[in-house]
Amino acid sequence: MVAWQGLAEMPFTPRIPPEPVAVDILAFPDVQLLDVTGPYQVFATANRLADDAGLPPPYTLRVVAAEAGPVASSGGLALVATGLPPADTPLDTLIVAGGAGVHTACQDAALRAWVVQRAAAARRVASVCTGAFLLGAAGLLDGRRATTHWSRCADLARRFPAVRVEHDPIYVNDGKVWTSAGVTAGIDLALALLEADLDRSAATAVARHLVVFAKRPGGQAQFSAGLALAGTDPGFDALHAWIRENLRGPLSVPQLAERAGMSERNFLRRYRQATGTSPARAVEQLRVEAARQALGVPGQPLKRVARDCGFGSEETMRRSFLRVLAVSPQAYRERFPV
């Protein structure tokens, strides 16, 4: 009865493609385990639910690597991979995982060439987390929007200046290329691919089975410290430290310019060049960052958090949270309890 009720609440009746969608997930030594297994499990669960509903499996899945056999993940657990198939054999989706070993993988000329050729043969190509660096090294992100783990966005932008790196999205789709933020965002990416292949009800059914958001609210800024100022000029580090210690003050542009020892005009120009944002926006982000930490203190009233972090009122803090994190302070506290 429980199983029947579950199917009745969320029937799995997607548009099954005439042929299974072939998905290869590329691994390498020191790969991030969840970058591989997260997306794999999304598609595997779709196959299982289809089987339960008496439908053919929508996906065929493989983990591939430069050498067949065990591939050690960065966590120590090994994955069993098949060798790289010929680059021109039919394929629908190529997913490149990330992890500590991605930079070594980027230096492998043969692997880069295989990725380029395999991507050309595929309908779409995707990366999870720092797998974006391998796509970047293969030239597949040039001229495109892309994302990666919040802590590596600035590095991706520096190494591949032809890429328009976006810091906040959980995943980005630009043409046939998809990229995701860090680690678990590979699950969000795979659910989006599944929805594109089948339909929203299928993605929702898989998400419910895996007990994850079908569409996660907010961006990855809600998980990072100082993400919006990533890649900032070290010359402004002292100023940012001073701002953090004086959040309850007005922190006007004239005050900040004086603190930085510059004219207002020069300060505004150099600050935007260095950080990619305005001083007012940076102050707001630093106040939100401080408020996030304060919200982790049990029993801390929202009014006190707003006052101590320089917002002045709960409503002003709420609007800033929605702008920066896409969630309210109360929702953030509930989502990330101590």
Steps between C-alpha positions, in 0.01 A plus 500: 500500500782741584671438167168533314421826680841643412450424132149644513630824650774541241444283192808436289367549147774692317555537129737204461733553202486235223858402578669517841701818553868401516687678782876474559644642823874567478705420810875523572730433798405714802155571358238635741287195577165679516567680172472158337251316719258792548406543132531124442244431772253752355496319165508156664199593712315611187569155355375332817178702512440432132542127565257520793248664266548232233689737268833449322806660664559852365879492559809290444784599733875457506785631710801536271865577566832510317571150626244228568476370854495656845528879516583632847286793610637784712320346798680169451207296374562352154262501206507235230518668160509381143771629268442801279279402207596617150433873495277485193263225620138608555432678829227725629650652817856533627536605865846596629542464876725719714723446800854544622641312200343723237811716451713195431231386257515841331869445427430170320507603133350171383211529746435862398493398134257217580270741687500739203414223253251333731322829563475555125331162463261556792168683500604677819793517740497585869737544790453461873687726742864546395444281195448841337881540502537200269233639268680833514836339419332330203375839375136397536405792724648782292240769440250324723348557842612246759528434871692278740545457875467842668856481637645446151300750293769768517768248401290378206455859382874573529609186317241527223429870433284414197247337734222706661514352849187536712555465874152436635299255283461139606538412133530685168380392156653674199415328175606135508730559799383468862713572807414466867616638831671285763453133586130447579407751229572215259172350621317824418664500157403139431140569603492793255636276223243235588218756487621614157505137379176376653282756679459688827292226663779248440762732653269566796441128554874430500568794735234373741650153493847642573359742763651808335360823354370460145607865455716624785403849623772763498847492352831369628577833670296372794770238565813711464691753708573825319417343164394826341845650566693200369800607299517837672819706475709428814543877529144520629534220757572747781198707402274194503635401842423850628148488353433170678600663831279805440183360345275707727641825358369684190787375277441766235713532186678814631580315824629193316703708255662690786580172674658368180700823456348587162278762346137391466522486121821297498371273774177421315688425178772286656263316732270393218798394289639291786181338628251518215244667725424833663602594856133516604436150367814369671392651833160334462664164428729528801205591722306200371807282563517620861126451545523143372752423772292676765191304401684185605494617863201334672242744629647802324201725407481617140466860616831481687674335204373776271621771738841345571573443132411854399171441319304721738177303468382144445331601175822647358685180597228286341524690171881467500480126566259457212729698267822324600387148595149475352368386840367690801693508831237278663513249214880501514494428875257211446702358211833512683425434867783471754 
